[in-house]
Amino acid sequence: MGEKKGNRTIAIGLMLFALFFGAGNLIFPASMGQNAGENVWWAVLGFVITGVGLPLAGVLAMGYSGCKNLQELSSRVHPAFGLFFTVISYLTIGPCFATPRTGSVSYEIAVRPFFADGGSDMVMTVFLVVFFVVSYWLSATPSKLVDRIGKILTPTLLVVILLLIVKSFITPLGAPVAPTEVYATASAAAVQGFIDGYGTMDAIASLVFAILVIEFVMEDGATTPREITNEVFRAGLIAVGCLAFVYIFIAKIGADSVVAFGIQETGAPVLTKSAMILFGNIGAVILAVIVLLACLSTSIGLITSCATYFHVLVGGVGYKTWVAIFSAFSFGVAMFGLKTIIVAAIPVLMFIYPLVVVLCILTFLHNLFGGRQCVYAWTMGMTLLTALVNGTQTAKISLGGIDTFFNTMVPFHTIGMGWICFAVVGFVIGLIWKSAVKPSDPADVSSASVE
């Protein structure tokens, strides 16, 4: 029984890795490695914190909280905030950015290199139609996710990635060169790597995918919060361990590749050109397998999760209808191309990531302050304020004097982490409010403590 349960945990962990590992996980470390050059390992350190540590924290936070879904967890701040945060999270990792990106990256890496003229709009359209039709079909039966993804697609994916990594050591592409300006020093590279990790969107996705993991571990007999958390932790470790392994070596390939073909605009051509050099013509085929498996797996998970949530949120619309809606919408956005999707997503990520991080921290500290809503509300409210400024500034929207104040007076704001100071201030104010206002106050109803 123990061996069977262990095998099931491995399968769930591999499923979670496959759901995480998609478009951004391929292109961002490769691009970061190129630009970080000789400081690549400092950049990887920052990237691993947001690309590996935060997703694990998100999965654990959801399991530890005992909440049934992301909306219930985020509603500890306020029901209105819970609805807003959950909807914008699902749309971000779903049809607006992450899901279309899976199709665009698949085309850029797995299809375009096979055409001498770089393909055409018609070729891209046909490919994206097929990609999202397959995503729809597999998403329509989510109960088979573990068998289809955890036991079949993911092991194959890891083997193919391993082949690329091993070959890069046998015949290196070159040696890292001097870093670009934003990665010029070790500290700058670590900070930029931290921000680069936002692009994976895995911290946001972890709060969504955790629900699937929790359901599967409960089916295996875990019932108490402690049992659920322990099983989720084991599965999460498997997933993020695989992520860390892939990130480290894809970043290394990127850093080594500059000598071979120069710095590329995005990570997609970095991977394509590297595979062609390492394996010749067969390199493009190997990379195509990697991309299609990774991106298709992620697309399935994102569409499934989004359809499940909106099916519950909006009554009267069936699950399969939502699957069809999100598949079709993702196709439409994917038609704008990879670069457009990446650029459009950055301001949104600069806004939402601080909220994700702070929500996870508050979840782990829940018992420390008795689950008082005032602590959640003050901390998240202060974080929300600076997150809005982050997002608008990144989108090149001028806020006049507000920009000047944040840029000159708020520590770490110019590197995108001014929200840390605001979150700490909000947390302190919340604790003071907690001491001054009784829990029975209607404006500050306590949440149940986590066991």
N, C-alpha and C positions, 0 to 999 in steps of 0.2 A: 504493500500500500504506500509506504514511504517513498519507494523508488518511483512508483507511478505518479505520485504527487509532485516529486522533484522534476520529473520529465514534463509534467504539465506546467510547472512554474517556468521552466526553461522555454517552453513553447509560447507562453504568455509574454515572457520577457522579449523573445525574438519578435513576436507580433508587435509589441510596443516599439521596439527599435525600428521595425519596418514602417510603422505609422509615422514615426518621427522623421526617419531618414528619407528625404526627398530632394526636391529641387535646390532649395537654399543650402542644404547640407553638402551639396556637391560643389556649387559654384562659389560660395562665399569663402571657404577656407582656401581654395585654389587662388582666388584673386588676392586675398589677404597675404598669402605666402609670397606671391610675386612682389607686392608692394612693400612688404616688411623686410624682404631680403635678409641681410645678416642679423636682423633683430626678429627673425621669424618665431623663435621660441618664446620671446616675451609676448609677442602678439598672440601666439597659441595659448599662453597662460591666461590672458584676458578672455580670449574666445571660449576657452573651456569653461570658465566661470559662468558665462551667460548661455553657452550652447550645450553644456553638460550639467553643471551644478544646478542651475535654475530649473531645468526640466525635471530633474530628480526631486528638487524641493517642491515643485508644483504637484507632482504625483503623490508625494508623501503628505503634503498639506491636505490634499483632498481626502486621502485615506484616514489621516489623523483626525480631521474635523468631524467625521461621522455624517457629513452632509450628503444628500442624495445627488446633488448636482451643483454646478457652478453658480447658478442663480441663488440657490439657498445659501451658499457660502458667502457670496458678495452682498447678500441682503442683510448680513450682520451689520453692515455700514448703515444701510437704509433700504427699504424695499424698492424705492424708485431708482436708487443707485444700482441695486442688484439687477434690475431689469435692463437698465442702460448698459452697464458693464458687460453683462452676459451677451446681449444682442450684438454689441460692437466687437466683442471678442470672437464670436462665431462668424460674423461677417468678414472679419479680418483674416482669420485662418481658413475661411471658407471661400465663397464665390467672388469676393472682391479682390483678393490678392493671392493667397497661398495656393488655392486649388487651380486657378488659371496658370499660375507659375509652373506647376507640375507639367502641364501640357506644353507650355512654351519652351521650357528647358529640354524636355524630351525631344521636341522638334529641332532645337538649335544644335543639340549634341548627337542625337541618334538618327536624324534624317538628313539634315542639311549637308553634312560632309559627303554624303553619297552622291550628290549632284554636282557636276562640274561647274554649273552656273550658280551654285548656292541655293538652288530650289526656286520656287515661285510662290506667289500668293495662292494659286490654285493647289499646289502641292501641300502647302501649310494648312489650308482649309480642309483638305481631304484627310490629312493626318490627324488634325485636331478633332474632326468629327468622329473618326474611328476611336481615338483615345478616350473621348468622353462617353461614347456609346458603351465601350468596354467598362469604363468606370461606373456607368449607370447600372449595367448588368450585374457586376459584382457587388455593388452597394445595395442592390435590391434585396439581398439575402444576408444581412449582417451576422446572423447566427453562425455562419460558416467562416467567419474571419480567422479564427485561430487555425483551422485546418488549411485554409487557402493561403494565408500569409505566414503565420508562425511556423508551419511545418514544411512548406514547399518553397515559397518565393524567397524568404529571407535567407535560409542556408545557401541557396544558389547565389543570391546577391553577394553574400559575404565571401564566397569562394572566388567569384569573379573580381571583386575588389582586391582580395589578397593576391591574385595573380598580377594585377597592375602594380601593387606595392612592391612585391618581391622583385619584379623586373626592373623597377626604378632603382633598386639597390644594386642589382647585378650590373646594369649599365646606366649609371647616373646621367641625368640630362646636363648637368653642369654643377656649379657651386653658387651659393647665394651671393648676390652683389649688394652694393650700397642701398639702403632703404630709401623710399621716397620721403617727402617732407613730413607727412603726418605720422610716420613711423621712425623718425630720425633718431630718437633716443630710446633707451630701454623702457623708461616710464611712459613715454608717449606711445610706444608700440603696444604696451600692455593695456593702456586706456583705450586706444583705438580698437584693439582686438576685442575688448569688452563690448564696445559699441557695435562692432561688426557682428558679434554674436546675436544681436537683436534680429538681424536679417533672417535667421533660421526660423523665427516665430515659434520655436519649440517650447519656450516657457509658457506662452499663451496656450498652445496646443496641449500642454501637459495637464492643465486644469480641465480640459475637455476629455482627452483620451483616458485620464485616470478613472473616469466613470466606467468605461469598458473594462478596464483592468479589475476594478472593484467588483463588478458584476461577475466576472469570470472566477475570481478567487472565492467569492461567496458561493458560487455553484460548486466549488470544490470542497466546501464544508466550513470555511472561515465564517464565524458569526460575531464574535466580540470585536470591539474596536482595536484591541491589541493584536488579535489574530489577523484581522484585515490589514492593519498597518504593517505588520511583519511580512506578510505575503506580498503586499504591494511593494515593500522595500526590496525584497529579493528580486522580484520581476523588474523593478526599476533599475536596480544595479546592473542587471544583465543588459538592459537596453542602453543605459548611458555609458556603460563600459565599452560596448560596441561603437557607440557614437564617438567617444574620446579616441579610440584606436583609429577610426577612419579620419577624423579631423586632423590629428597629428600628422599622419602620413600624406594626406592630400595637401596640407599646407606645406609640407616638405617638398613634395613634387612641384608645387607652385613656385617655391623659393628657388629651386634648382633650375627651373625652366627659362628664366629670363635670358640667360646666356644663349640658349638655343633659338628663341624666336621673339625675344623682347616682351615688354609689358603689354598685355592685352586689355581691352576695354572692360570686359567682364570675365568671370571665371569659366564660362562655357567654352570659348576657344582655347583657353589654357588647357583644359582637360582633353579636348579634341586633338590638339597639336601634340600634346604629351603622349597620348596613346598611339598616335601615328608614328612618332619617333621611336617609342619603346617597342612596338610590335609590328611596325610596317602597316600594310593594308589590313591585316587582321586586327590591328589596334582599334580601328574605327568600329569593327563589329563587337569587340569585347566591351568597349565603352558604351555602345548602343544597348547592350544587354544590361549593363549596370544602371544606366539612366532609366530605361523603360521599367525595370523591376522596381527601382527605388521610387520613381515618380508615380507609377501606377498604384503602388501600395499606399503611398501617402494620399493620393487623390481619393482612393476608396475610403480610407479612414476619415478624411475631412468631410466628404459628402455624406457618409453615414452618420457622423456625429451631428452635423448641421441639420440634416433632415429629421433626425430623432428629436432634437430640441425644438425645432419650429413646428413639428407635428403636435407636440404637447402644448406649445405656447399658443398656437392658433388652431382652435377647434374647427372641425369640419373639413380640413384638408388632409388627405391620407398621406402616410409615410412615403409611399412610392411616388406620389405626386410631387412631394418636396424634393425627392431624389432627382426626378426629371427636371424640376425647375432649377435646382442648383447646378446640375450637369450642363443644362443649356446656357445658363447665365455665365458659368465658368468658361464655356466655349467662347462666348461673345467677348469676354474680357481678354482671353488668351489671344484673340485675333489682333490686339493692339501691339503685341510683341513683348519680348522679355525685358528689354531696357526700360520701356515705358512703365511696366508693372513694378520693376524694382524702384525706380525713381518715385513713383506715386506712393509707394508703401512706406518710405522712410519717415515722413512726418507723422504718420499714424503710429508707427512703431515707437517713435520718440515720445509720443503721448501715452501710449498704453503700457509700455514696459515698466515704468516706475510704479504704476498702479498694481501690476501683477506681482512685482517683487514685494511691495509693502503688504499686500493682502496675504501673501504666503507667510511673511514674518509675523504679522498679527495673528495668524491662525496658530502658529507654534507657540505664541505667547498668550494665547487665549485664557488659559487657567491662571496665569500670573495676575491678570487684572479682572478676573471673575467674569470674563466675557462681556463686560459692560459695553453697551452700544456707543456711549460717549467717547470711549477710547478709539474704537473703530472709526467713528465719524470724524473726530478731530484730526486723527492721523491721516486718514484718507483724504479729507477735505484739503488739508495743507499740501499734500502730495499732488492732488488734482490741480491745484492752482499753478504750481510750477511745471507740471506736466503739460498743461495747456500752453504755457509760454514756450516750452521745448518744441511742441508740435508746430505752433505758428511760426516760430523763428526758423525752424528747419524748412518750412514751406515757403520761406521768404516773404512772409506777411509782416509788415512793419507794425509795431505796437507803440512807437514813439518813446515816450518817457519810461514806459514799463520795460522796454528793451534795455534802455540805458541803466535803469536800476538793477535789473537782474544781471547784466553783463559786468557791472562794476562792483556791486555790493554783495552778491550772493556767491559764497564759496563754491567752487567746482562747476558753476553753471556753464562756463564757456567750454567745458569738456563734456557737457551733457548730463552731469550728475548733481546739479544743484538741488534736485529733489531730495537728496539725502538729508540735508540740513532742515528743509521744510518738514520732512516726515518726522524727524527727531523732535522738532519744536511742537508739532501737532500731537505727538505721543505724550510729551510732558504736559501739555495743556489738558489732554484727555485724562491723564492720571490725576491732575489737580481737580478737574471737574468731577471725577469719580469720587474723590474724597469729600467734595463740598456738597454734592447732590445725592440724595438717597436713591437706592436702586428702584424703589417703588414709584419714583417720579415717572408719569406717563411719557415724558419726553426722552426718557433714558431707561428703556426696559432691558433687563439683563438677558443675555443669551445663555442657554444651558451650557454648563462646563463640559469639556471633553474628558472622558474617562481615560 
